[in-house]
Amino acid sequence: MAVIFSASRERAKDGVGASALASTIRGMTGQVRKTDICGMRRLFQTARVCLAGTALSGLAGAAWAQERVVPAAKLFTSSEVIFSSLAVGAIAAALLSTIWLVRQKGTLEAESQEMRGALSDAHRKISKYEALIADKNRRIVVWEAGPSRPEFLGQLPPETGAPLEDRDFLAFGKWMRPHSAVELERAVESLRSSGHTFDLVVETQRDEILEVQGRVSGGKAFVRFIALNNLRAELAELKIERERLVSSINLFESLLDALEQPVWRRDADGTLAWVNHAYGEAVEAATPSQAIQEAREFLGTIAREQIRAVATPTSPFHDRLSTVVRGNRTVFDVVDVVGIAGSAGMAIDVSEAESIRAELDRTLKSHAETLDHLATPVAIFDKNQRLQFYNQAFVRLWDLDLGFLESRPDHNELLDKLRSQNKLPEQLNWRNWKESVLSVYRALDTQTNRWHLPNGQTLQVIATAHPQGGATWVFENLTEQVDLETRYNTLVKVQGETIDHLAEGVAVFGPDGRIRLSNPAFRALWGITEEQTKPGTHIKAIEAACALEYEKPDGWRLFGQMLTNFDDERPSLQGTFELHSGIVLDYAVIPLPNAQTMLTFVNMTDSARAERALKEKNEALRKADELKNDFVQHVSYELRSPLTNIIGFTDLLKTTGIGPLNERQAEYVDHISTSSAVLLTIVNDILDLATVDAGIMELNYADVDLDDLLDDVAMQIADRLNENSVMLEIVAPRGMGAIVADQQRLKQILIKLITNAANFAPEGSTITLSSWRNGLDFFFSVADKGPGIPEDMLPTVFDRFSSGKGGKRTGAGLGLSIVESFVNLHKGEVKIESKPGQGTTVTCRIPSAITARSVAAE
């Protein structure tokens, strides 16, 4: 039966059913009747083939055997039997196939039911596992073997800062601490590539702690992120903190180990617990461990006892101690701090610093001794502007009491003391001048000023600020230098003018044979141009140019030899030339300093007259120079000192301490005081003009507020206006701004103009001071209603010692001259307008300087 089922199953697979088999058999029966015996044999063979593998095959075989032995008469009856058997077999086979199919269907249904049950159980288990995995405090990332997309299970609490989106979760650097992100990325890479498991504790950027576990199972990589509860989180935090502290301690120990200064740490019993390499080298140990094991002490017993007695947890020990290192006594700056678990200390070698400090003290002392022997006065002030050092020359210059100097006065007090003793320059505005002097303590650059003292001395004051505060003041006496400069400048001007206006031809050559200078007379005598004799031209070229005027060139060749020879002695030479034009020239070769040589050519036709004129001119210039120098010297040294004494004693007589004066005596004293003041003003004016003429007048440029300037001028001139019974009217718009000029000289200009106007203004009249601005130019105008100036006298009003007639006072005639000099120094100009009977108006234009600076008069 098993074979039948198998055959039926095989035929069912091939698409041959029971109905098809029956149809074949019926067809075959119809054909048997029409065939012969051979055909029946073939039919039986075919039936055997068709029924092969079934039970009917045996029946067919038996029928075939019977057919071979029975007679032919019985053939048809046997065939009917055979075919009936075949039909019954086919029906039985179909029935058996149906029964097998029904039974197989039941088996399949049972197996399907069993599989559905198993699948349901698997779904329930998966749901249970997912419920367990998908905890809010846990997230799992799963990677398949090889390149694959990760699978995410579960979520982490939002307070951890972990992203909810899967694509952002693996970007650890965005939500973890940098060190944690780097460490985790390396661990995950090693897990996926090599299967190395790991257990980490990481920190998020919100300071939350996560436990991360990496495992491999079934060819898959699992990384589990677990948000810890309070106890585990605290434990993890303590673990991280411990690792951080251990890392910090190791880092600090590495740092201290790299220092060149000995460092040590002791336990609570005072035993060495750790030292660095510098400590080991200092105690001559091979390694720091050897120094600890052998308890080699860096400091002596007394020093250690001193540290133990002094150091407390709130007050560390800090002092300088000496010890022996490598056989040398060395000074160390020792710091030792005490804590609960012991103490720690550090020693810094300050032996070199001590030696440098001692050397610095010796250097400063040496410098002080050197400065004390200098002839130039020097004073040093500290950052509080108090006198710190002064030399003997400073004491001699200012003649101050040593007790006062030893009290270390501040600079402000020192200036007030010098002013009270009339040892500082006269200033119209003392406060502003003092502030300008003391501004060096706030300046970055060295300041240089010139002080013209009342005793006639001229000081070059050099003030240099110190980087740490304070300043050094050097007072250089330039009295002789100023006098020499004045003489030198006058001499240079006189020489230049003299040479250019000489009738003699003059040419100066250097040691290289090139011309340095020549005058117009030289060029005119030889008929050459200025271009041919420009400085730097060689004497050969000049010889060629002059050859047309002189038929014998031997003289110029001799000049060239004398200019360029190397003889120790350079002799002078004189002779005469006769030119083609008939002019006879008397020449002279004169050696000059610095290996220079001067050639002079004189037209002998008018030699006597020219010589006499030149001598007279030179003599007049020399006498004028001597006269002016003698006059300035007498004014400086002979008049200022007596005038100062007269004014001082006059003021003393006015005081009540001397005794009362009668009315006439008081009147005489007032006349003396007034005359002395006028005389002092004249002397000062003369000195100012002499300073301007010498070319050493300096302008101290600064920002000057016009409103303050006009108010200050009005206050200072008030007494003089009251004496002359006139009033002053100031016409100026408010807010004109500031002018960059010399405030003192500007104030002198206005006071001189107003004083001059007051001298000629009628009593009870008004003097008008007007001021206005046009761009960077400032205009000052002083107008009076006096008698006016005749037209023929207008060109001489600015001449020195030219005083007009008709005024209340007769002065030296220097006021307008000083005004013109000071205005010219400011690069301005002054104009005067006057008509007889209509008053006088003087207008000054003064441009504002672009930058504040000091400029010497030229």
Residue pairs with C-beta under 8 A, 6 or more apart in sequence:
1 96
3 53
3 54
4 53
4 54
4 55
4 93
4 96
5 96
5 97
5 100
6 53
7 53
7 54
8 93
8 96
8 97
8 100
9 97
9 100
11 17
12 97
17 94
18 90
18 91
18 93
18 94
18 97
19 94
21 50
21 90
21 93
21 94
22 87
22 90
22 91
24 50
25 47
25 83
25 86
25 87
25 90
28 43
28 46
28 47
28 83
29 83
31 39
31 43
32 39
32 40
32 43
32 79
32 83
33 76
35 43
37 72
37 75
40 67
40 75
40 79
41 64
41 67
44 60
44 63
44 64
44 67
44 82
47 60
47 82
47 86
48 57
48 60
48 61
48 64
51 57
51 60
51 86
51 89
54 89
54 93
55 89
55 92
56 85
56 86
56 89
56 90
56 93
59 82
59 85
59 86
59 89
60 82
60 85
60 86
63 78
63 79
63 81
63 82
63 85
66 78
67 75
67 78
67 79
70 78
130 153
133 140
133 153
133 154
134 153
134 154
134 155
135 154
136 154
136 155
136 156
136 157
137 156
137 157
137 226
137 227
137 229
138 154
138 156
138 224
138 225
138 226
138 227
139 152
139 153
139 154
139 155
139 156
139 162
139 169
139 224
139 225
140 152
140 153
140 154
140 222
140 223
140 224
140 225
141 150
141 151
141 152
141 153
141 169
141 170
141 222
141 223
141 225
142 150
142 151
142 152
142 153
142 220
142 221
142 222
143 150
143 151
143 192
143 220
143 221
144 219
144 220
145 219
145 220
150 166
150 170
152 166
152 169
155 164
156 162
156 210
156 225
156 227
157 227
158 164
159 206
159 208
160 204
160 206
160 208
160 210
160 227
161 175
161 204
161 205
161 206
161 208
162 169
162 175
162 204
162 210
162 225
163 169
163 171
163 174
163 175
168 174
168 175
172 180
172 181
172 184
172 185
173 181
173 182
175 204
175 205
176 184
176 202
176 203
176 204
176 205
177 202
177 203
177 204
177 205
180 200
180 202
180 203
180 204
181 202
183 200
183 202
184 200
184 202
184 212
187 196
187 198
187 200
187 212
187 214
188 214
188 223
190 196
190 198
191 197
191 198
191 214
191 215
191 216
191 221
191 223
192 221
195 216
195 221
196 214
197 213
197 214
197 215
197 216
198 212
198 213
198 214
199 211
199 212
199 213
199 214
200 211
200 212
200 214
201 209
201 210
201 211
201 212
201 236
201 239
201 240
202 209
202 210
202 212
203 209
203 210
203 240
204 210
208 227
208 233
209 228
209 233
209 236
209 237
209 240
210 225
210 226
210 227
210 228
211 225
211 226
211 228
211 232
211 236
212 223
212 224
212 225
212 226
213 223
213 224
213 226
214 221
214 222
214 223
214 224
215 221
215 222
215 223
215 224
216 222
228 235
228 236
253 274
253 276
256 263
256 276
257 276
257 277
257 288
258 276
258 277
259 276
259 278
260 278
261 278
261 346
261 347
261 348
261 349
262 275
262 276
262 278
262 279
262 282
262 298
262 332
262 346
262 347
263 275
263 276
263 278
263 279
263 344
263 345
263 346
263 347
264 272
264 274
264 275
264 276
264 279
264 298
264 344
264 345
264 346
265 272
265 273
265 274
265 275
265 342
265 343
265 344
265 345
266 272
266 273
266 342
266 343
266 344
266 345
267 273
267 341
267 342
268 340
268 341
268 342
270 308
270 342
270 343
271 295
272 291
272 292
272 295
272 297
273 292
273 342
274 288
274 292
275 288
275 291
275 292
276 288
277 288
279 288
279 291
279 298
280 286
280 287
280 288
280 290
280 291
282 298
282 325
282 326
283 291
283 296
283 297
283 298
284 296
284 326
285 291
285 294
285 296
290 296
297 304
298 323
298 347
299 307
299 321
299 323
299 334
299 347
300 323
303 321
303 323
303 334
306 317
306 319
306 321
307 317
307 334
307 336
307 345
310 317
310 319
311 317
311 336
311 337
311 338
311 343
312 338
313 338
313 339
313 340
316 335
316 336
316 337
316 338
317 334
317 335
317 336
317 337
317 345
318 333
318 334
318 335
318 336
319 333
319 334
320 331
320 332
320 333
320 334
320 350
321 331
321 332
321 334
321 347
322 329
322 330
322 331
322 332
323 329
323 330
323 332
324 330
330 349
330 351
331 349
331 350
331 351
331 354
332 347
332 348
332 349
332 350
333 347
333 348
333 350
334 345
334 346
334 347
334 348
335 345
335 346
335 347
335 348
336 343
336 344
336 345
336 346
337 343
337 344
337 345
368 389
371 378
371 389
371 391
372 391
372 392
373 391
373 392
374 391
374 393
375 393
376 393
376 474
376 475
376 476
376 477
377 390
377 391
377 393
377 394
377 396
377 397
377 398
377 474
377 475
378 389
378 390
378 391
378 393
378 394
378 472
378 473
378 474
378 475
379 387
379 389
379 390
379 391
379 394
379 472
379 473
379 475
380 387
380 388
380 389
380 390
380 470
380 471
380 472
380 473
381 387
381 388
381 410
381 411
381 441
381 470
381 471
381 472
381 473
382 388
382 469
382 470
383 466
383 468
383 469
383 470
384 410
384 469
385 410
385 411
385 412
385 438
385 441
385 470
386 408
386 409
386 410
386 411
387 405
387 408
387 409
387 410
387 411
387 414
388 408
388 470
390 405
394 475
395 402
395 405
397 475
397 477
398 418
398 423
399 423
400 417
400 418
404 417
409 417
411 438
412 434
412 438
415 424
415 434
415 437
415 438
418 424
419 430
422 454
422 644
422 648
423 453
423 454
423 455
424 451
424 453
424 454
425 451
425 452
425 453
425 454
426 454
426 684
427 433
427 744
428 716
428 744
428 747
428 748
429 712
429 743
429 744
429 747
432 743
433 744
436 700
436 702
437 449
437 463
439 447
440 447
440 463
440 464
440 465
440 471
441 465
441 469
441 470
441 471
442 465
443 465
444 465
446 462
446 463
446 464
446 465
447 462
447 463
448 460
448 461
448 462
448 463
448 854
449 460
449 461
449 463
449 700
449 854
450 458
450 459
450 460
450 461
450 478
450 696
450 698
451 458
451 459
451 461
452 458
452 687
452 691
453 459
454 640
454 644
455 640
455 641
456 479
456 636
456 637
456 640
456 641
457 477
457 479
458 477
458 478
458 479
458 481
458 482
459 475
459 476
459 477
459 478
460 475
460 476
460 477
460 478
461 473
461 474
461 475
461 476
462 473
462 474
462 476
463 471
463 472
463 473
463 474
464 471
464 472
464 474
465 471
466 472
482 694
482 696
483 629
483 633
485 694
485 695
485 696
486 629
486 632
486 690
486 693
486 694
486 695
486 696
487 625
487 629
489 694
489 695
490 625
490 628
490 694
491 625
494 621
494 625
498 617
498 618
498 621
499 506
499 517
499 519
500 519
500 520
502 519
502 521
502 614
503 521
503 602
503 603
503 606
503 610
503 613
503 614
504 519
504 521
504 600
504 601
504 602
504 603
504 610
504 614
505 518
505 519
505 521
505 522
505 523
505 524
505 525
505 526
505 585
505 599
505 600
505 601
505 602
506 517
506 518
506 519
506 521
506 522
506 598
506 599
506 600
506 601
507 515
507 517
507 518
507 519
507 522
507 533
507 542
507 598
507 599
508 515
508 516
508 517
508 518
508 592
508 596
508 597
508 598
508 599
509 515
509 516
509 539
509 563
509 596
509 597
509 598
509 599
510 516
510 595
510 596
511 563
511 564
511 594
511 595
511 596
512 564
513 538
513 539
513 540
513 560
513 563
513 564
514 535
514 536
514 537
514 538
514 539
515 533
515 534
515 535
515 536
515 537
515 538
515 539
515 542
516 535
516 596
517 535
518 533
521 601
522 533
522 599
522 601
523 529
523 530
523 532
523 533
525 579
525 583
525 585
525 601
525 603
526 545
526 546
526 549
526 601
527 548
527 549
528 542
528 545
528 546
532 541
532 542
532 545
533 542
539 556
539 559
539 560
539 563
540 560
542 556
543 553
543 556
543 557
543 559
543 560
546 556
547 553
547 556
548 580
549 579
549 580
549 581
550 556
550 577
550 579
550 580
551 580
555 575
555 577
555 587
558 573
559 589
559 599
562 570
562 571
562 573
562 589
562 597
563 597
570 591
570 595
570 597
571 591
572 588
572 589
572 590
572 591
573 588
573 589
574 586
574 587
574 588
574 589
575 586
575 587
576 584
576 585
576 586
576 587
576 604
577 584
577 585
577 586
577 587
577 601
578 584
578 585
579 585
583 603
583 605
584 603
584 604
584 605
585 601
585 602
585 603
585 604
586 601
586 602
586 604
586 607
587 599
587 600
587 601
587 602
588 599
588 600
589 597
589 598
589 599
590 597
590 598
590 599
590 600
591 597
592 598
602 610
603 610
628 690
628 693
631 686
632 686
632 687
632 690
635 683
635 686
635 687
635 690
636 687
639 679
639 683
640 680
640 683
643 676
643 679
643 680
643 683
644 680
646 672
646 676
647 673
647 676
647 677
647 680
650 669
650 672
650 673
650 676
651 673
652 658
653 661
653 669
654 666
654 669
654 673
661 669
678 811
682 811
682 812
682 814
685 812
685 814
685 815
685 818
686 812
686 814
688 697
688 818
688 821
689 800
689 814
689 817
689 818
689 821
691 697
691 857
692 821
692 825
692 857
695 856
695 857
695 858
696 856
696 857
697 821
697 825
697 856
697 857
698 854
698 855
698 856
698 857
699 741
699 742
699 745
699 825
699 826
699 854
699 855
699 857
700 742
700 743
700 744
700 854
701 740
701 741
701 742
701 849
701 851
701 852
701 853
701 854
701 855
702 740
702 741
702 742
702 743
702 852
703 738
703 739
703 740
703 852
704 738
704 739
704 740
704 741
704 743
704 746
705 737
705 738
706 732
706 736
706 737
706 738
706 739
706 771
706 773
706 778
707 732
707 734
707 735
707 736
709 743
709 746
709 747
709 750
710 730
710 732
710 750
710 769
710 771
712 747
713 747
713 750
713 751
713 754
713 769
714 728
714 730
714 769
716 747
716 751
717 728
717 751
717 754
717 755
717 758
718 728
720 754
720 755
720 758
721 727
721 728
721 754
721 758
721 767
724 758
724 759
724 761
724 763
724 808
725 763
725 764
726 758
726 761
726 762
726 763
726 764
726 765
726 766
726 767
727 765
727 766
727 767
728 754
728 766
728 767
728 769
729 766
729 767
729 768
729 769
730 769
730 770
730 771
731 768
731 769
731 770
731 771
732 769
732 770
732 771
732 772
733 772
736 771
736 772
736 773
736 778
737 773
739 746
739 778
739 846
739 848
740 848
740 849
740 850
740 851
740 852
741 826
741 846
741 848
741 849
742 822
742 825
742 826
745 822
745 825
745 826
746 822
746 826
746 846
748 818
748 822
749 780
749 818
749 819
749 822
749 823
749 844
749 846
750 769
750 780
750 782
752 815
752 816
752 818
752 819
753 780
753 782
753 815
753 819
753 842
753 844
754 767
754 769
754 782
755 815
756 782
756 815
756 816
756 842
757 767
757 782
757 783
757 784
757 786
757 840
757 842
758 767
758 784
758 808
759 807
759 808
759 809
759 811
760 784
760 786
760 787
760 804
760 806
760 807
760 808
760 840
761 767
761 784
761 785
761 786
762 785
762 786
765 784
765 785
765 786
766 785
767 782
767 783
767 784
768 781
768 782
768 783
768 784
769 780
769 781
769 782
770 779
770 780
770 781
770 782
770 783
771 778
771 779
771 780
771 781
772 778
772 779
773 779
776 847
776 848
777 845
777 846
777 847
777 848
778 845
778 846
778 847
778 848
779 843
779 844
779 845
779 846
780 843
780 844
780 846
781 841
781 842
781 843
781 844
782 841
782 842
783 839
783 840
783 841
783 842
784 839
784 840
785 839
786 806
786 839
786 840
787 806
787 836
787 837
788 834
788 835
788 836
788 837
788 838
788 839
788 840
789 797
789 804
789 832
789 834
789 836
789 840
790 836
791 835
793 804
794 832
794 834
796 802
797 804
797 816
797 832
798 816
798 817
798 819
798 820
798 830
798 832
799 813
799 817
800 813
800 814
800 817
801 812
801 813
801 814
802 813
802 817
803 810
803 811
803 812
803 813
816 832
816 842
819 830
819 842
819 844
820 830
823 829
823 830
823 844
823 845
823 846
825 855
825 857
826 846
826 847
826 849
827 847
828 844
828 845
828 846
828 847
829 844
829 845
830 842
830 843
830 844
830 845
831 842
831 843
832 840
832 841
832 842
832 843
833 840
833 841
833 842
833 843
834 840
834 841
